Amino acid sequence: MADIAVMGYGIVGAGVVEVVERNADIIKKNAGEVINVKYVLDLKDFPDDPVQEKIIHDVEILLADDDVELVVETMGGVEPAFTFVKRALESGKHVCTSNKNLVAAKGAELLKIAKEKGVYFLFEAAVGGGIPIIRSLNNALTADRIESITGILNGTCNYILTKMERDGKDFEVALKKAQEHGFAERDPENDIKGYDSCRKIAILASIVSGRFVSYEKILTEGIDSVCHEDIEYAKKLGMKIKLLAKCTYNDGKISAITAPFLIDNKHPLYGIDGVINAVSVHGNAVEDVAFTGAGAGRFPTASAVVSDIVDAIKHKGKDEYPVLWSEEEMIPEDAGEVMYKYLVRIRENENNDDSAFEAVRTISFEEYEDEFAIITDEMTQQEFNERAKKVDMISCYRII
């Protein structure tokens, strides 16, 4: 029997405990032994929950218990999660986490400690919830040189944009609906500003490059400025606005961006709506592979965590998991140098310079009589910014 401890009894932590208990037979078969949740660390008590008999409030209890082979971290945030996880690894315990903030900020350091101690630091659930993207990169796609990854990595944003598109809702109304259904936090900034997706693509970029890619150096834009009119222009073009997190890796150089993009029905992520997440991977041999599934929620995320638990217990004592990236930092290339076409909404103004953009296509609506939109030719962000100064621009979107 393998004793484990869970740190944090929130949505995901409770899900992990329930999945371990509910699927005990299949987990035993796959792990090779029974997995037993011995402790659950939390600040609160849960008197009406059977878990109460396992609740502890002092992390020292589980750290000092040599019978605890593995620790699950579902607390969120960087601290005290980092301190607790670091100490667990240093004491020779495996760690599985769903905490993308922790992995994006401290992953390289924790992976190094895990390797030195001969234990595993696993974090499948930190990127795509129930989507097995990290396991696929490390196992199924190891014959390929991964050249690009593009993902819809935030269910909150995808739900909001889908609601705006299908129901004609304004952003604030769609956000409120997301909160009512439990798809968005009371403070949704990390989601709608793109920060959540940015951290996830930073993790994937680090895996692909083998070096630490800081999320702080990735160009990040959110969806909080997307409006109903933008959605209508996209529809008229047969396109959708999606918050995409992208990274490309070629010739030893990496670039990354998180931003709302316009995509058409030829794009593999065009049909991904609602709270569903998806990741499209391009390899130099396999070409394009897509992974789709629930990107968040109690049980999809818990399933990914428990899969890591099973892998760690099944492979304990074996040096089969590589360090996924080193502490050496890889600076992403300037995202502003990447060439894109743009959709630009322009307000009718006598001071507009008609030569600012050479329009590939012009779009207008009778009801939006004081404005029009154009699709530009390909250009860099720097060139676009210079041209945009010459017109009364309302909004703009990159097109892929």
C-alpha positions in Angstrom: 0.0 0.0 0.0 1.2 3.5 -0.9 0.3 6.2 1.5 -0.2 9.7 0.1 -1.1 13.2 1.4 -3.1 15.9 -0.2 -2.3 19.5 0.5 -5.4 21.7 -0.1 -9.0 20.4 0.1 -10.5 22.8 -2.4 -12.3 21.9 -5.6 -9.4 19.9 -7.1 -8.1 18.5 -3.8 -11.5 17.2 -3.0 -11.8 15.7 -6.5 -8.5 13.9 -6.1 -9.6 12.3 -2.8 -12.9 11.3 -4.4 -11.4 9.8 -7.5 -8.8 7.8 -5.5 -11.6 6.3 -3.4 -14.2 5.9 -6.2 -11.8 4.3 -8.6 -9.7 2.4 -6.1 -9.9 -0.9 -8.0 -8.7 0.3 -11.4 -6.1 2.5 -9.7 -4.7 -0.5 -7.8 -4.6 -2.5 -11.0 -2.7 0.3 -12.9 -0.4 1.4 -10.0 0.4 -2.1 -8.8 -0.7 -1.4 -5.3 -3.4 0.3 -3.2 -3.3 4.1 -3.0 -4.3 5.3 0.4 -4.9 9.0 1.3 -3.5 9.2 4.8 -3.5 13.0 5.3 -5.3 16.0 3.9 -3.7 19.3 4.8 -6.0 22.3 5.0 -6.5 25.4 7.2 -10.2 24.5 7.7 -12.0 21.6 9.3 -14.8 19.7 7.4 -16.9 18.3 10.2 -19.7 17.1 7.9 -17.3 15.3 5.5 -15.8 11.9 6.1 -12.4 13.4 5.2 -12.3 15.1 8.6 -10.6 12.1 10.2 -7.7 12.7 7.8 -7.5 16.5 8.1 -4.3 18.0 9.5 -3.4 21.6 9.9 0.4 21.3 10.3 2.5 20.4 7.2 5.2 19.1 9.5 3.1 16.0 10.3 3.1 14.7 6.7 6.7 15.8 6.0 7.9 13.9 9.0 6.0 10.7 8.2 8.3 8.4 6.3 5.3 6.2 5.3 4.0 9.0 3.1 5.5 8.3 -0.3 3.8 11.0 -2.4 2.3 14.5 -1.8 -0.4 16.0 -4.0 -0.3 19.8 -4.0 -3.6 21.5 -5.0 -3.3 24.7 -2.9 -2.7 27.1 -5.7 -0.4 30.1 -5.8 3.4 30.1 -5.4 3.7 30.4 -1.7 3.5 28.5 0.6 3.1 25.9 -2.1 6.7 26.2 -3.3 8.1 25.9 0.2 6.0 22.9 1.0 6.7 21.1 -2.3 10.4 21.8 -2.1 10.6 20.3 1.4 8.5 17.3 0.3 10.9 16.6 -2.6 14.0 17.1 -0.4 12.5 14.6 2.1 12.4 12.0 -0.7 8.7 12.2 -1.5 7.2 12.3 -5.0 5.0 15.3 -5.7 2.1 15.8 -8.2 0.5 19.2 -8.6 -2.2 21.0 -10.6 -0.7 24.4 -9.8 0.4 26.2 -13.1 1.5 29.2 -11.1 4.0 27.1 -9.2 5.2 25.2 -12.2 5.6 28.2 -14.4 7.6 30.1 -11.8 9.6 27.4 -10.0 9.3 24.3 -12.2 13.0 24.1 -13.2 14.2 24.4 -9.7 11.7 21.7 -8.4 12.6 19.4 -11.3 16.3 19.7 -10.5 15.6 18.8 -6.8 13.4 15.9 -7.8 16.1 14.4 -10.0 18.8 14.9 -7.3 16.6 13.1 -4.8 15.5 10.3 -7.2 11.8 11.2 -7.0 9.2 12.5 -9.5 7.7 16.0 -9.8 4.7 15.6 -12.1 2.3 18.3 -13.2 0.0 17.0 -16.0 -3.0 18.8 -14.6 -1.2 22.2 -14.5 -1.6 22.9 -18.3 -4.7 21.4 -19.8 -6.8 20.0 -17.0 -7.9 16.6 -18.2 -6.0 16.9 -21.5 -2.9 14.6 -21.4 -0.7 17.1 -23.3 2.4 16.8 -21.2 2.4 13.0 -21.1 1.9 13.0 -24.9 4.9 15.4 -25.4 7.1 13.2 -23.2 6.0 9.8 -24.5 3.8 9.6 -27.6 5.6 12.4 -29.6 9.2 11.7 -28.6 10.1 10.8 -32.2 9.2 14.3 -33.3 10.9 17.7 -33.2 8.0 19.8 -31.9 7.9 23.0 -34.0 4.8 24.7 -32.7 2.0 24.4 -30.1 -1.2 26.4 -30.2 -3.9 26.1 -27.5 -7.2 27.2 -26.2 -6.0 26.9 -22.6 -8.6 28.8 -20.6 -12.2 27.5 -20.4 -13.5 30.8 -18.9 -12.4 32.9 -21.8 -13.5 30.3 -24.3 -17.0 30.2 -22.7 -17.3 34.0 -22.7 -16.3 34.4 -26.3 -18.7 31.5 -27.3 -21.5 33.2 -25.4 -20.8 36.5 -27.1 -20.8 34.9 -30.5 -23.9 32.6 -30.1 -26.1 34.9 -28.0 -25.0 38.3 -29.1 -24.0 39.1 -25.5 -21.8 41.9 -24.5 -18.5 41.0 -22.7 -19.8 42.0 -19.2 -23.0 40.0 -19.6 -21.2 36.9 -20.8 -18.7 37.2 -17.9 -21.5 37.4 -15.4 -23.1 34.3 -16.9 -19.7 32.5 -16.6 -19.6 33.4 -13.0 -23.1 32.3 -12.3 -22.3 28.9 -13.8 -19.1 28.6 -11.8 -16.9 28.9 -14.9 -15.3 32.1 -13.7 -13.9 33.3 -10.4 -15.3 36.2 -8.5 -12.1 38.0 -9.5 -11.6 36.8 -13.1 -8.5 38.9 -13.8 -6.1 36.0 -14.2 -8.4 34.5 -16.9 -9.7 37.4 -18.9 -6.3 39.2 -18.9 -4.7 36.2 -20.4 -2.4 35.5 -17.4 -3.6 31.9 -16.9 -3.1 31.0 -20.5 0.3 32.7 -20.6 1.6 30.6 -17.7 0.4 27.4 -19.4 2.1 28.2 -22.7 5.3 29.1 -20.8 5.3 25.6 -19.3 4.8 24.0 -22.7 7.5 26.3 -24.3 9.9 25.2 -21.5 9.2 21.5 -22.2 9.7 22.0 -26.0 12.9 24.0 -25.7 14.3 22.1 -22.7 15.1 25.5 -21.0 13.2 27.8 -18.7 10.9 30.2 -20.5 9.6 32.9 -18.2 5.9 33.8 -18.5 6.9 37.3 -17.6 8.7 37.7 -21.0 5.8 36.5 -23.1 3.6 39.1 -24.9 0.2 38.7 -23.2 -3.2 40.3 -24.1 -6.6 39.3 -22.7 -10.2 39.4 -24.0 -11.5 42.1 -21.7 -11.6 44.6 -24.5 -13.4 42.3 -27.0 -16.9 43.8 -27.8 -20.0 42.7 -29.6 -19.1 44.7 -32.7 -15.7 42.8 -32.9 -17.6 39.5 -32.8 -20.0 40.7 -35.6 -17.1 41.6 -37.9 -15.5 38.2 -37.2 -18.8 36.5 -38.1 -19.1 38.4 -41.4 -15.7 37.1 -42.3 -16.7 33.5 -41.4 -14.2 33.7 -38.5 -14.2 33.5 -34.7 -12.2 35.3 -32.0 -10.4 32.9 -29.8 -7.9 33.5 -27.0 -4.9 31.5 -28.2 -1.6 30.7 -26.5 1.1 30.0 -29.1 4.7 29.0 -29.1 7.0 28.1 -32.0 10.4 26.5 -31.8 12.7 26.6 -34.8 16.5 26.7 -35.2 17.0 26.7 -31.4 14.9 29.9 -31.0 11.5 30.1 -29.4 8.7 32.7 -29.7 5.5 32.8 -27.7 2.4 34.9 -27.4 -1.0 34.9 -25.7 -3.7 37.0 -27.4 -7.1 37.0 -29.0 -6.8 35.9 -32.6 -9.2 35.7 -35.6 -9.3 32.1 -37.0 -11.4 30.6 -39.8 -13.0 27.2 -40.2 -9.8 25.7 -41.6 -8.0 26.2 -38.3 -8.1 23.0 -36.1 -9.3 25.0 -33.0 -12.2 26.8 -34.8 -14.9 24.4 -33.5 -13.7 24.4 -29.9 -16.4 26.2 -28.0 -17.7 26.6 -24.5 -15.5 25.6 -21.6 -13.7 23.0 -23.7 -9.9 23.4 -24.1 -7.8 22.1 -26.9 -4.1 21.9 -27.9 -2.8 21.6 -31.5 0.8 20.3 -31.8 2.8 20.4 -35.0 5.8 18.1 -35.3 8.2 17.8 -38.1 7.3 14.1 -38.7 3.8 13.6 -37.3 2.7 17.1 -38.6 -0.6 18.1 -36.9 -2.1 16.4 -33.8 -4.9 17.9 -31.7 -5.9 17.1 -28.1 -9.3 18.1 -26.9 -11.1 17.8 -23.5 -12.3 19.5 -20.4 -9.6 22.0 -19.4 -10.8 22.6 -15.9 -13.2 21.5 -13.2 -13.0 19.1 -10.3 -13.0 15.7 -11.9 -11.2 16.4 -15.2 -8.3 18.1 -13.3 -8.4 15.5 -10.5 -8.2 12.7 -13.1 -5.0 14.2 -14.5 -3.5 14.5 -11.0 -4.5 10.9 -10.1 -2.9 9.7 -13.4 0.3 11.3 -12.3 0.0 9.6 -8.9 -0.4 6.2 -10.6 2.6 6.9 -12.8 4.8 7.9 -9.9 3.9 4.9 -7.8 4.2 2.5 -10.7 7.6 3.7 -11.7 9.1 4.5 -8.2 12.7 3.5 -7.9 13.1 3.8 -11.7 14.9 6.7 -13.3 12.4 6.9 -16.2 11.3 10.5 -16.1 13.6 13.0 -17.6 14.1 16.5 -16.3 11.8 18.4 -18.6 13.8 21.6 -18.7 16.9 23.1 -17.2 17.2 26.3 -15.1 19.1 28.0 -17.9 16.7 30.6 -19.2 15.7 30.8 -22.9 14.6 34.4 -23.8 11.7 34.3 -26.3 12.2 36.2 -29.5 10.4 39.5 -29.8 6.8 38.5 -30.6 6.5 41.9 -32.3 8.7 40.7 -35.2 6.3 37.9 -36.2 4.3 38.7 -39.4 0.5 38.7 -39.2 -2.4 40.0 -41.1 -4.7 42.2 -39.0 -8.4 43.1 -38.9 -8.6 46.8 -38.1 -11.8 48.6 -37.1 -11.4 52.3 -38.1 -13.7 55.2 -37.1 -14.6 57.5 -39.9 -12.5 60.6 -39.3 -11.4 63.3 -41.7 -7.9 63.1 -40.2 -7.5 59.5 -41.2 -4.6 58.9 -43.6 -5.9 56.7 -46.4 -2.4 55.5 -47.2 -1.8 54.1 -43.7 -2.9 50.6 -44.7 -3.2 49.0 -48.0 -6.4 47.0 -47.5 -6.6 43.5 -48.7 -10.3 43.6 -48.0 -12.8 46.2 -46.7 -15.8 45.3 -44.5 -18.7 47.5 -43.4 -22.1 47.3 -41.8 -25.0 49.6 -42.5 -25.8 49.8 -38.8 -22.2 50.8 -38.0 -22.3 53.8 -40.3 -19.5 55.7 -38.6 -16.9 53.1 -39.0 -15.5 50.4 -41.3 -12.9 47.6 -41.1 -10.1 46.4 -43.2 -7.9 43.3 -43.4 -4.3 44.3 -43.9 -1.4 42.6 -45.6 1.1 40.8 -43.5 3.3 43.0 -41.3 5.2 43.0 -38.0 3.7 44.5 -34.9 6.1 47.3 -35.0 5.1 48.2 -38.5 1.4 47.9 -37.7 1.8 50.2 -34.6 3.4 52.9 -36.8 0.7 52.7 -39.4 -2.1 52.6 -36.8 -1.1 56.0 -35.5 -2.3 57.5 -38.8 -5.9 56.4 -38.3 -8.6 56.6 -35.7 -8.4 52.9 -34.7 -11.2 51.3 -32.6 -9.8 47.8 -32.3 -7.5 45.3 -34.0 -6.9 41.6 -34.1 -4.2 39.3 -35.5 -5.4 36.8 -38.1 -4.0 33.3 -38.4 
